[in-house]
Amino acid sequence: MSASYRVDGMTCQGCARSVTKAIQAVSPTMDVAVDLEAGLVTVTGPLDGVQVKDAVEGAGFDFIGPV
């Protein structure tokens, strides 16, 4: 299962790594792709949107919602 989410506040590769690590901390097998320019995070794996939201917000970014 793959889903994309809009995330605000990501401005650099460090931000992308932080979001990726936060999501993978919840489920280490998740495949996470961050598109900084578009402000999107695409997640492939078993997490639902609530878990992704909690991870993103826990990393200090604004979770806007699914695309």
mmCIF file of the N, C-alpha and C atoms, coordinates in Angstrom:
data_MODEL
# 
_entry.id   MODEL 
# 
loop_
_atom_site.group_PDB 
_atom_site.id 
_atom_site.type_symbol 
_atom_site.label_atom_id 
_atom_site.label_alt_id 
_atom_site.label_comp_id 
_atom_site.label_asym_id 
_atom_site.label_entity_id 
_atom_site.label_seq_id 
_atom_site.pdbx_PDB_ins_code 
_atom_site.Cartn_x 
_atom_site.Cartn_y 
_atom_site.Cartn_z 
_atom_site.occupancy 
_atom_site.B_iso_or_equiv 
_atom_site.pdbx_formal_charge 
_atom_site.auth_seq_id 
_atom_site.auth_comp_id 
_atom_site.auth_asym_id 
_atom_site.auth_atom_id 
_atom_site.pdbx_PDB_model_num 
ATOM 1   N N  . MET A 1 1  ? 0.846  -1.174 0.000  1.00 0.00 ? 1  MET A N  1 
ATOM 2   C CA . MET A 1 1  ? 0.000  0.000  0.000  1.00 0.00 ? 1  MET A CA 1 
ATOM 3   C C  . MET A 1 1  ? 0.892  1.238  0.000  1.00 0.00 ? 1  MET A C  1 
ATOM 4   N N  . SER A 1 2  ? 0.571  2.209  -0.838 1.00 0.00 ? 2  SER A N  1 
ATOM 5   C CA . SER A 1 2  ? 1.338  3.439  -0.947 1.00 0.00 ? 2  SER A CA 1 
ATOM 6   C C  . SER A 1 2  ? 0.390  4.628  -0.828 1.00 0.00 ? 2  SER A C  1 
ATOM 7   N N  . ALA A 1 3  ? 0.840  5.664  -0.111 1.00 0.00 ? 3  ALA A N  1 
ATOM 8   C CA . ALA A 1 3  ? 0.036  6.875  0.044  1.00 0.00 ? 3  ALA A CA 1 
ATOM 9   C C  . ALA A 1 3  ? 0.960  8.075  0.149  1.00 0.00 ? 3  ALA A C  1 
ATOM 10  N N  . SER A 1 4  ? 0.487  9.220  -0.352 1.00 0.00 ? 4  SER A N  1 
ATOM 11  C CA . SER A 1 4  ? 1.258  10.458 -0.279 1.00 0.00 ? 4  SER A CA 1 
ATOM 12  C C  . SER A 1 4  ? 0.556  11.450 0.633  1.00 0.00 ? 4  SER A C  1 
ATOM 13  N N  . TYR A 1 5  ? 1.375  12.221 1.350  1.00 0.00 ? 5  TYR A N  1 
ATOM 14  C CA . TYR A 1 5  ? 0.865  13.185 2.314  1.00 0.00 ? 5  TYR A CA 1 
ATOM 15  C C  . TYR A 1 5  ? 1.579  14.513 2.139  1.00 0.00 ? 5  TYR A C  1 
ATOM 16  N N  . ARG A 1 6  ? 0.838  15.597 2.290  1.00 0.00 ? 6  ARG A N  1 
ATOM 17  C CA . ARG A 1 6  ? 1.435  16.924 2.240  1.00 0.00 ? 6  ARG A CA 1 
ATOM 18  C C  . ARG A 1 6  ? 1.945  17.258 3.634  1.00 0.00 ? 6  ARG A C  1 
ATOM 19  N N  . VAL A 1 7  ? 3.208  17.729 3.689  1.00 0.00 ? 7  VAL A N  1 
ATOM 20  C CA . VAL A 1 7  ? 3.854  18.082 4.949  1.00 0.00 ? 7  VAL A CA 1 
ATOM 21  C C  . VAL A 1 7  ? 4.491  19.456 4.792  1.00 0.00 ? 7  VAL A C  1 
ATOM 22  N N  . ASP A 1 8  ? 4.188  20.377 5.696  1.00 0.00 ? 8  ASP A N  1 
ATOM 23  C CA . ASP A 1 8  ? 4.787  21.714 5.664  1.00 0.00 ? 8  ASP A CA 1 
ATOM 24  C C  . ASP A 1 8  ? 5.975  21.786 6.612  1.00 0.00 ? 8  ASP A C  1 
ATOM 25  N N  . GLY A 1 9  ? 6.921  22.645 6.264  1.00 0.00 ? 9  GLY A N  1 
ATOM 26  C CA . GLY A 1 9  ? 8.056  22.901 7.134  1.00 0.00 ? 9  GLY A CA 1 
ATOM 27  C C  . GLY A 1 9  ? 9.334  22.194 6.740  1.00 0.00 ? 9  GLY A C  1 
ATOM 28  N N  . MET A 1 10 ? 9.276  21.342 5.725  1.00 0.00 ? 10 MET A N  1 
ATOM 29  C CA . MET A 1 10 ? 10.489 20.652 5.269  1.00 0.00 ? 10 MET A CA 1 
ATOM 30  C C  . MET A 1 10 ? 11.203 21.558 4.275  1.00 0.00 ? 10 MET A C  1 
ATOM 31  N N  . THR A 1 11 ? 12.445 21.930 4.597  1.00 0.00 ? 11 THR A N  1 
ATOM 32  C CA . THR A 1 11 ? 13.163 22.871 3.742  1.00 0.00 ? 11 THR A CA 1 
ATOM 33  C C  . THR A 1 11 ? 14.516 22.358 3.251  1.00 0.00 ? 11 THR A C  1 
ATOM 34  N N  . CYS A 1 12 ? 14.987 21.245 3.799  1.00 0.00 ? 12 CYS A N  1 
ATOM 35  C CA . CYS A 1 12 ? 16.328 20.778 3.444  1.00 0.00 ? 12 CYS A CA 1 
ATOM 36  C C  . CYS A 1 12 ? 16.416 19.253 3.566  1.00 0.00 ? 12 CYS A C  1 
ATOM 37  N N  . GLN A 1 13 ? 17.564 18.717 3.166  1.00 0.00 ? 13 GLN A N  1 
ATOM 38  C CA . GLN A 1 13 ? 17.762 17.267 3.261  1.00 0.00 ? 13 GLN A CA 1 
ATOM 39  C C  . GLN A 1 13 ? 17.745 16.796 4.719  1.00 0.00 ? 13 GLN A C  1 
ATOM 40  N N  . GLY A 1 14 ? 18.159 17.636 5.643  1.00 0.00 ? 14 GLY A N  1 
ATOM 41  C CA . GLY A 1 14 ? 18.090 17.284 7.063  1.00 0.00 ? 14 GLY A CA 1 
ATOM 42  C C  . GLY A 1 14 ? 16.648 17.077 7.497  1.00 0.00 ? 14 GLY A C  1 
ATOM 43  N N  . CYS A 1 15 ? 15.759 17.931 6.998  1.00 0.00 ? 15 CYS A N  1 
ATOM 44  C CA . CYS A 1 15 ? 14.330 17.788 7.288  1.00 0.00 ? 15 CYS A CA 1 
ATOM 45  C C  . CYS A 1 15 ? 13.814 16.466 6.720  1.00 0.00 ? 15 CYS A C  1 
ATOM 46  N N  . ALA A 1 16 ? 14.211 16.179 5.489  1.00 0.00 ? 16 ALA A N  1 
ATOM 47  C CA . ALA A 1 16 ? 13.775 14.940 4.838  1.00 0.00 ? 16 ALA A CA 1 
ATOM 48  C C  . ALA A 1 16 ? 14.244 13.730 5.641  1.00 0.00 ? 16 ALA A C  1 
ATOM 49  N N  . ARG A 1 17 ? 15.484 13.765 6.122  1.00 0.00 ? 17 ARG A N  1 
ATOM 50  C CA . ARG A 1 17 ? 16.000 12.645 6.935  1.00 0.00 ? 17 ARG A CA 1 
ATOM 51  C C  . ARG A 1 17 ? 15.239 12.524 8.247  1.00 0.00 ? 17 ARG A C  1 
ATOM 52  N N  . SER A 1 18 ? 14.910 13.657 8.863  1.00 0.00 ? 18 SER A N  1 
ATOM 53  C CA . SER A 1 18 ? 14.172 13.631 10.135 1.00 0.00 ? 18 SER A CA 1 
ATOM 54  C C  . SER A 1 18 ? 12.797 12.995 9.965  1.00 0.00 ? 18 SER A C  1 
ATOM 55  N N  . VAL A 1 19 ? 12.101 13.392 8.904  1.00 0.00 ? 19 VAL A N  1 
ATOM 56  C CA . VAL A 1 19 ? 10.770 12.828 8.642  1.00 0.00 ? 19 VAL A CA 1 
ATOM 57  C C  . VAL A 1 19 ? 10.885 11.335 8.332  1.00 0.00 ? 19 VAL A C  1 
ATOM 58  N N  . THR A 1 20 ? 11.850 10.975 7.516  1.00 0.00 ? 20 THR A N  1 
ATOM 59  C CA . THR A 1 20 ? 12.046 9.566  7.169  1.00 0.00 ? 20 THR A CA 1 
ATOM 60  C C  . THR A 1 20 ? 12.345 8.734  8.407  1.00 0.00 ? 20 THR A C  1 
ATOM 61  N N  . LYS A 1 21 ? 13.253 9.203  9.241  1.00 0.00 ? 21 LYS A N  1 
ATOM 62  C CA . LYS A 1 21 ? 13.603 8.471  10.469 1.00 0.00 ? 21 LYS A CA 1 
ATOM 63  C C  . LYS A 1 21 ? 12.412 8.347  11.403 1.00 0.00 ? 21 LYS A C  1 
ATOM 64  N N  . ALA A 1 22 ? 11.622 9.403  11.524 1.00 0.00 ? 22 ALA A N  1 
ATOM 65  C CA . ALA A 1 22 ? 10.461 9.374  12.413 1.00 0.00 ? 22 ALA A CA 1 
ATOM 66  C C  . ALA A 1 22 ? 9.443  8.331  11.957 1.00 0.00 ? 22 ALA A C  1 
ATOM 67  N N  . ILE A 1 23 ? 9.197  8.280  10.656 1.00 0.00 ? 23 ILE A N  1 
ATOM 68  C CA . ILE A 1 23 ? 8.237  7.304  10.124 1.00 0.00 ? 23 ILE A CA 1 
ATOM 69  C C  . ILE A 1 23 ? 8.793  5.889  10.256 1.00 0.00 ? 23 ILE A C  1 
ATOM 70  N N  . GLN A 1 24 ? 10.072 5.718  9.934  1.00 0.00 ? 24 GLN A N  1 
ATOM 71  C CA . GLN A 1 24 ? 10.669 4.385  10.014 1.00 0.00 ? 24 GLN A CA 1 
ATOM 72  C C  . GLN A 1 24 ? 10.855 3.915  11.454 1.00 0.00 ? 24 GLN A C  1 
ATOM 73  N N  . ALA A 1 25 ? 10.850 4.831  12.417 1.00 0.00 ? 25 ALA A N  1 
ATOM 74  C CA . ALA A 1 25 ? 10.917 4.433  13.829 1.00 0.00 ? 25 ALA A CA 1 
ATOM 75  C C  . ALA A 1 25 ? 9.637  3.710  14.238 1.00 0.00 ? 25 ALA A C  1 
ATOM 76  N N  . VAL A 1 26 ? 8.526  4.077  13.618 1.00 0.00 ? 26 VAL A N  1 
ATOM 77  C CA . VAL A 1 26 ? 7.246  3.426  13.894 1.00 0.00 ? 26 VAL A CA 1 
ATOM 78  C C  . VAL A 1 26 ? 7.193  2.061  13.218 1.00 0.00 ? 26 VAL A C  1 
ATOM 79  N N  . SER A 1 27 ? 7.703  2.000  11.995 1.00 0.00 ? 27 SER A N  1 
ATOM 80  C CA . SER A 1 27 ? 7.719  0.756  11.237 1.00 0.00 ? 27 SER A CA 1 
ATOM 81  C C  . SER A 1 27 ? 8.985  0.729  10.382 1.00 0.00 ? 27 SER A C  1 
ATOM 82  N N  . PRO A 1 28 ? 10.030 0.031  10.847 1.00 0.00 ? 28 PRO A N  1 
ATOM 83  C CA . PRO A 1 28 ? 11.324 0.040  10.164 1.00 0.00 ? 28 PRO A CA 1 
ATOM 84  C C  . PRO A 1 28 ? 11.305 -0.452 8.717  1.00 0.00 ? 28 PRO A C  1 
ATOM 85  N N  . THR A 1 29 ? 10.297 -1.188 8.318  1.00 0.00 ? 29 THR A N  1 
ATOM 86  C CA . THR A 1 29 ? 10.260 -1.712 6.959  1.00 0.00 ? 29 THR A CA 1 
ATOM 87  C C  . THR A 1 29 ? 9.594  -0.757 5.969  1.00 0.00 ? 29 THR A C  1 
ATOM 88  N N  . MET A 1 30 ? 9.151  0.395  6.440  1.00 0.00 ? 30 MET A N  1 
ATOM 89  C CA . MET A 1 30 ? 8.484  1.361  5.570  1.00 0.00 ? 30 MET A CA 1 
ATOM 90  C C  . MET A 1 30 ? 9.457  1.930  4.557  1.00 0.00 ? 30 MET A C  1 
ATOM 91  N N  . ASP A 1 31 ? 8.985  2.117  3.327  1.00 0.00 ? 31 ASP A N  1 
ATOM 92  C CA . ASP A 1 31 ? 9.745  2.816  2.305  1.00 0.00 ? 31 ASP A CA 1 
ATOM 93  C C  . ASP A 1 31 ? 9.208  4.244  2.292  1.00 0.00 ? 31 ASP A C  1 
ATOM 94  N N  . VAL A 1 32 ? 10.079 5.223  2.525  1.00 0.00 ? 32 VAL A N  1 
ATOM 95  C CA . VAL A 1 32 ? 9.664  6.621  2.616  1.00 0.00 ? 32 VAL A CA 1 
ATOM 96  C C  . VAL A 1 32 ? 10.412 7.423  1.562  1.00 0.00 ? 32 VAL A C  1 
ATOM 97  N N  . ALA A 1 33 ? 9.669  8.190  0.762  1.00 0.00 ? 33 ALA A N  1 
ATOM 98  C CA . ALA A 1 33 ? 10.265 9.075  -0.238 1.00 0.00 ? 33 ALA A CA 1 
ATOM 99  C C  . ALA A 1 33 ? 9.769  10.493 0.037  1.00 0.00 ? 33 ALA A C  1 
ATOM 100 N N  . VAL A 1 34 ? 10.708 11.428 0.138  1.00 0.00 ? 34 VAL A N  1 
ATOM 101 C CA . VAL A 1 34 ? 10.368 12.823 0.421  1.00 0.00 ? 34 VAL A CA 1 
ATOM 102 C C  . VAL A 1 34 ? 10.677 13.672 -0.809 1.00 0.00 ? 34 VAL A C  1 
ATOM 103 N N  . ASP A 1 35 ? 9.688  14.462 -1.235 1.00 0.00 ? 35 ASP A N  1 
ATOM 104 C CA . ASP A 1 35 ? 9.861  15.421 -2.318 1.00 0.00 ? 35 ASP A CA 1 
ATOM 105 C C  . ASP A 1 35 ? 9.804  16.802 -1.673 1.00 0.00 ? 35 ASP A C  1 
ATOM 106 N N  . LEU A 1 36 ? 10.981 17.374 -1.394 1.00 0.00 ? 36 LEU A N  1 
ATOM 107 C CA . LEU A 1 36 ? 11.041 18.661 -0.698 1.00 0.00 ? 36 LEU A CA 1 
ATOM 108 C C  . LEU A 1 36 ? 10.347 19.772 -1.477 1.00 0.00 ? 36 LEU A C  1 
ATOM 109 N N  . GLU A 1 37 ? 10.580 19.828 -2.769 1.00 0.00 ? 37 GLU A N  1 
ATOM 110 C CA . GLU A 1 37 ? 10.016 20.897 -3.591 1.00 0.00 ? 37 GLU A CA 1 
ATOM 111 C C  . GLU A 1 37 ? 8.489  20.896 -3.554 1.00 0.00 ? 37 GLU A C  1 
ATOM 112 N N  . ALA A 1 38 ? 7.894  19.727 -3.606 1.00 0.00 ? 38 ALA A N  1 
ATOM 113 C CA . ALA A 1 38 ? 6.434  19.602 -3.596 1.00 0.00 ? 38 ALA A CA 1 
ATOM 114 C C  . ALA A 1 38 ? 5.862  19.551 -2.182 1.00 0.00 ? 38 ALA A C  1 
ATOM 115 N N  . GLY A 1 39 ? 6.717  19.330 -1.176 1.00 0.00 ? 39 GLY A N  1 
ATOM 116 C CA . GLY A 1 39 ? 6.238  19.202 0.200  1.00 0.00 ? 39 GLY A CA 1 
ATOM 117 C C  . GLY A 1 39 ? 5.462  17.917 0.420  1.00 0.00 ? 39 GLY A C  1 
ATOM 118 N N  . LEU A 1 40 ? 5.909  16.853 -0.250 1.00 0.00 ? 40 LEU A N  1 
ATOM 119 C CA . LEU A 1 40 ? 5.195  15.578 -0.161 1.00 0.00 ? 40 LEU A CA 1 
ATOM 120 C C  . LEU A 1 40 ? 6.062  14.491 0.462  1.00 0.00 ? 40 LEU A C  1 
ATOM 121 N N  . VAL A 1 41 ? 5.392  13.629 1.194  1.00 0.00 ? 41 VAL A N  1 
ATOM 122 C CA . VAL A 1 41 ? 6.017  12.420 1.728  1.00 0.00 ? 41 VAL A CA 1 
ATOM 123 C C  . VAL A 1 41 ? 5.194  11.248 1.213  1.00 0.00 ? 41 VAL A C  1 
ATOM 124 N N  . THR A 1 42 ? 5.836  10.318 0.514  1.00 0.00 ? 42 THR A N  1 
ATOM 125 C CA . THR A 1 42 ? 5.162  9.125  0.019  1.00 0.00 ? 42 THR A CA 1 
ATOM 126 C C  . THR A 1 42 ? 5.651  7.942  0.826  1.00 0.00 ? 42 THR A C  1 
ATOM 127 N N  . VAL A 1 43 ? 4.695  7.205  1.376  1.00 0.00 ? 43 VAL A N  1 
ATOM 128 C CA . VAL A 1 43 ? 4.989  6.090  2.270  1.00 0.00 ? 43 VAL A CA 1 
ATOM 129 C C  . VAL A 1 43 ? 4.443  4.811  1.653  1.00 0.00 ? 43 VAL A C  1 
ATOM 130 N N  . THR A 1 44 ? 5.278  3.790  1.587  1.00 0.00 ? 44 THR A N  1 
ATOM 131 C CA . THR A 1 44 ? 4.856  2.489  1.091  1.00 0.00 ? 44 THR A CA 1 
ATOM 132 C C  . THR A 1 44 ? 5.034  1.487  2.214  1.00 0.00 ? 44 THR A C  1 
ATOM 133 N N  . GLY A 1 45 ? 3.937  0.885  2.611  1.00 0.00 ? 45 GLY A N  1 
ATOM 134 C CA . GLY A 1 45 ? 3.985  -0.083 3.699  1.00 0.00 ? 45 GLY A CA 1 
ATOM 135 C C  . GLY A 1 45 ? 2.684  -0.102 4.475  1.00 0.00 ? 45 GLY A C  1 
ATOM 136 N N  . PRO A 1 46 ? 2.707  -0.740 5.641  1.00 0.00 ? 46 PRO A N  1 
ATOM 137 C CA . PRO A 1 46 ? 1.477  -1.014 6.368  1.00 0.00 ? 46 PRO A CA 1 
ATOM 138 C C  . PRO A 1 46 ? 0.965  0.101  7.279  1.00 0.00 ? 46 PRO A C  1 
ATOM 139 N N  . LEU A 1 47 ? 1.625  1.248  7.380  1.00 0.00 ? 47 LEU A N  1 
ATOM 140 C CA . LEU A 1 47 ? 1.148  2.297  8.281  1.00 0.00 ? 47 LEU A CA 1 
ATOM 141 C C  . LEU A 1 47 ? -0.100 2.969  7.748  1.00 0.00 ? 47 LEU A C  1 
ATOM 142 N N  . ASP A 1 48 ? -0.983 3.378  8.672  1.00 0.00 ? 48 ASP A N  1 
ATOM 143 C CA . ASP A 1 48 ? -2.143 4.152  8.247  1.00 0.00 ? 48 ASP A CA 1 
ATOM 144 C C  . ASP A 1 48 ? -1.833 5.644  8.406  1.00 0.00 ? 48 ASP A C  1 
ATOM 145 N N  . GLY A 1 49 ? -2.726 6.485  7.936  1.00 0.00 ? 49 GLY A N  1 
ATOM 146 C CA . GLY A 1 49 ? -2.515 7.925  7.955  1.00 0.00 ? 49 GLY A CA 1 
ATOM 147 C C  . GLY A 1 49 ? -2.327 8.505  9.338  1.00 0.00 ? 49 GLY A C  1 
ATOM 148 N N  . VAL A 1 50 ? -3.002 7.950  10.331 1.00 0.00 ? 50 VAL A N  1 
ATOM 149 C CA . VAL A 1 50 ? -2.881 8.457  11.698 1.00 0.00 ? 50 VAL A CA 1 
ATOM 150 C C  . VAL A 1 50 ? -1.469 8.216  12.228 1.00 0.00 ? 50 VAL A C  1 
ATOM 151 N N  . GLN A 1 51 ? -0.919 7.055  11.951 1.00 0.00 ? 51 GLN A N  1 
ATOM 152 C CA . GLN A 1 51 ? 0.435  6.748  12.397 1.00 0.00 ? 51 GLN A CA 1 
ATOM 153 C C  . GLN A 1 51 ? 1.459  7.640  11.696 1.00 0.00 ? 51 GLN A C  1 
ATOM 154 N N  . VAL A 1 52 ? 1.261  7.896  10.413 1.00 0.00 ? 52 VAL A N  1 
ATOM 155 C CA . VAL A 1 52 ? 2.152  8.778  9.676  1.00 0.00 ? 52 VAL A CA 1 
ATOM 156 C C  . VAL A 1 52 ? 2.044  10.201 10.239 1.00 0.00 ? 52 VAL A C  1 
ATOM 157 N N  . LYS A 1 53 ? 0.828  10.650 10.465 1.00 0.00 ? 53 LYS A N  1 
ATOM 158 C CA . LYS A 1 53 ? 0.596  11.994 11.039 1.00 0.00 ? 53 LYS A CA 1 
ATOM 159 C C  . LYS A 1 53 ? 1.308  12.137 12.372 1.00 0.00 ? 53 LYS A C  1 
ATOM 160 N N  . ASP A 1 54 ? 1.145  11.181 13.250 1.00 0.00 ? 54 ASP A N  1 
ATOM 161 C CA . ASP A 1 54 ? 1.783  11.232 14.573 1.00 0.00 ? 54 ASP A CA 1 
ATOM 162 C C  . ASP A 1 54 ? 3.304  11.275 14.457 1.00 0.00 ? 54 ASP A C  1 
ATOM 163 N N  . ALA A 1 55 ? 3.865  10.489 13.549 1.00 0.00 ? 55 ALA A N  1 
ATOM 164 C CA . ALA A 1 55 ? 5.318  10.461 13.364 1.00 0.00 ? 55 ALA A CA 1 
ATOM 165 C C  . ALA A 1 55 ? 5.826  11.792 12.826 1.00 0.00 ? 55 ALA A C  1 
ATOM 166 N N  . VAL A 1 56 ? 5.139  12.335 11.821 1.00 0.00 ? 56 VAL A N  1 
ATOM 167 C CA . VAL A 1 56 ? 5.552  13.600 11.209 1.00 0.00 ? 56 VAL A CA 1 
ATOM 168 C C  . VAL A 1 56 ? 5.475  14.733 12.227 1.00 0.00 ? 56 VAL A C  1 
ATOM 169 N N  . GLU A 1 57 ? 4.372  14.809 12.956 1.00 0.00 ? 57 GLU A N  1 
ATOM 170 C CA . GLU A 1 57 ? 4.220  15.867 13.951 1.00 0.00 ? 57 GLU A CA 1 
ATOM 171 C C  . GLU A 1 57 ? 5.201  15.687 15.104 1.00 0.00 ? 57 GLU A C  1 
ATOM 172 N N  . GLY A 1 58 ? 5.493  14.437 15.458 1.00 0.00 ? 58 GLY A N  1 
ATOM 173 C CA . GLY A 1 58 ? 6.475  14.165 16.496 1.00 0.00 ? 58 GLY A CA 1 
ATOM 174 C C  . GLY A 1 58 ? 7.875  14.615 16.107 1.00 0.00 ? 58 GLY A C  1 
ATOM 175 N N  . ALA A 1 59 ? 8.134  14.673 14.807 1.00 0.00 ? 59 ALA A N  1 
ATOM 176 C CA . ALA A 1 59 ? 9.425  15.137 14.305 1.00 0.00 ? 59 ALA A CA 1 
ATOM 177 C C  . ALA A 1 59 ? 9.463  16.660 14.180 1.00 0.00 ? 59 ALA A C  1 
ATOM 178 N N  . GLY A 1 60 ? 8.333  17.319 14.474 1.00 0.00 ? 60 GLY A N  1 
ATOM 179 C CA . GLY A 1 60 ? 8.297  18.776 14.473 1.00 0.00 ? 60 GLY A CA 1 
ATOM 180 C C  . GLY A 1 60 ? 7.815  19.428 13.192 1.00 0.00 ? 60 GLY A C  1 
ATOM 181 N N  . PHE A 1 61 ? 7.133  18.663 12.346 1.00 0.00 ? 61 PHE A N  1 
ATOM 182 C CA . PHE A 1 61 ? 6.634  19.205 11.084 1.00 0.00 ? 61 PHE A CA 1 
ATOM 183 C C  . PHE A 1 61 ? 5.114  19.223 11.079 1.00 0.00 ? 61 PHE A C  1 
ATOM 184 N N  . ASP A 1 62 ? 4.551  20.029 10.192 1.00 0.00 ? 62 ASP A N  1 
ATOM 185 C CA . ASP A 1 62 ? 3.095  20.163 10.096 1.00 0.00 ? 62 ASP A CA 1 
ATOM 186 C C  . ASP A 1 62 ? 2.543  19.177 9.081  1.00 0.00 ? 62 ASP A C  1 
ATOM 187 N N  . PHE A 1 63 ? 1.740  18.239 9.556  1.00 0.00 ? 63 PHE A N  1 
ATOM 188 C CA . PHE A 1 63 ? 1.077  17.258 8.701  1.00 0.00 ? 63 PHE A CA 1 
ATOM 189 C C  . PHE A 1 63 ? -0.191 17.900 8.172  1.00 0.00 ? 63 PHE A C  1 
ATOM 190 N N  . ILE A 1 64 ? -0.276 18.095 6.863  1.00 0.00 ? 64 ILE A N  1 
ATOM 191 C CA . ILE A 1 64 ? -1.450 18.732 6.267  1.00 0.00 ? 64 ILE A CA 1 
ATOM 192 C C  . ILE A 1 64 ? -2.512 17.700 5.916  1.00 0.00 ? 64 ILE A C  1 
ATOM 193 N N  . GLY A 1 65 ? -2.106 16.577 5.349  1.00 0.00 ? 65 GLY A N  1 
ATOM 194 C CA . GLY A 1 65 ? -3.069 15.529 5.042  1.00 0.00 ? 65 GLY A CA 1 
ATOM 195 C C  . GLY A 1 65 ? -2.731 14.792 3.765  1.00 0.00 ? 65 GLY A C  1 
ATOM 196 N N  . PRO A 1 66 ? -3.561 13.803 3.442  1.00 0.00 ? 66 PRO A N  1 
ATOM 197 C CA . PRO A 1 66 ? -3.317 12.996 2.233  1.00 0.00 ? 66 PRO A CA 1 
ATOM 198 C C  . PRO A 1 66 ? -3.514 13.817 0.965  1.00 0.00 ? 66 PRO A C  1 
ATOM 199 N N  . VAL A 1 67 ? -2.817 13.381 -0.064 1.00 0.00 ? 67 VAL A N  1 
ATOM 200 C CA . VAL A 1 67 ? -2.934 14.038 -1.373 1.00 0.00 ? 67 VAL A CA 1 
ATOM 201 C C  . VAL A 1 67 ? -3.872 13.223 -2.231 1.00 0.00 ? 67 VAL A C  1 
# 
